[in-house]
Amino acid sequence: MSPQLALLVNPAASGGRTLRLLEPVARRLRAGGAELSVIVGDDATDALERACTAVAERPDALVAFGGDGLVHLAVQAVAGTDVPLGIIPAGTGNDIARALGVPARDPIAAARTVLRMKSRLVDAARIRAGQAEELFAGVVCCGFDSRVNERANRLAWPPGRARYLMATARELRSFRPIPYRVTFDDGEVVEREVMLVAVGNTCSYGAGMRVCPEARPDDGLLDVVMLEAVSKAEFVRMFPSVYRGAHLGHRAVSLRRARSVRVEAQDVYAYADGERVGPAPMECEVRPGALRVII
């Protein structure tokens, strides 16, 4: 029986590269026997409405064809349903796809993965920040990293990892450590000056920065990584280690696991899966097994 796929497309992903790839990807899916309906929204709100409508019609999968931002949007539509999420990475970072074992640099290979329709349950998590409440599948950042994200999102060039590296260098010039109050689900409270707090359901963000390298998307827990205040020189020395996940060995880095966490700070915005959610304080709570994903 031919799988019925709703293909959710972000035409702006990766500087418009997605549209150039749409035809060969659609051709590969149809050659594999899939019947496609293509969803392209006028904006994020419209795309989410269309995706929710498609999911209500119970396709065999909702397939996000874009980057982490589009996956984030698709998660809002499928979480808590029995419609699986497929991912065909075509964005800048593709961190969620990479964490779930989906081919992150080969959309045609990812399309073949979708056609196999082999799925598994993974966790999602809910974030509340300001007036916003959303789900996320990857990593929430709140601090230096979220400010880097804001800068990176304003840059049209360079692409990929280089964009985040440039944004990091620019933000570091003026950044000062921020007083935080972090409360974990067992009642433990940590109050200190911190460079960043990252809450991970999966391990990486920013095109391969393994900020929560031990995070697993199916353990029912969130990994909370904090970097305490360090000098700029020390930060520059340790920064490359985040791509290997080796920063966990640094004296200023701590890791805790929790089902929920509350982060309080001033003048900081939370980003989830690379998308701006709202200002701190923020609360994150895991939703075990809330997503069925094609792997």
Secondary structure, 3 states (H helix, E strand, C coil): CCCEEEEEECCCHHHHHHHHHHHHHHHHHHHCCCEEEEECCCCHHHHHHHHHHHHHCCCCEEEEEECHHHHHHHHHHHCCCCCCEEEEECCCCCHHHHHCCCCCCCHHHHHHHHHHCCEEEEEEEEEEECCEEEEECCEEEEEHHHHHHHHHHHCCCCCHHHHHHHHHHHHHCCCCCEEEEEEECCCCEEEEEEEEEEEECCCCECCCECCCCCCCCCCCCEEEEEEECCCHHHHHHHHHHHHCCHHHHCCCEEEEEECEEEEECCCCEEEECCEEEEECCEEEEEEEEEEEEEC
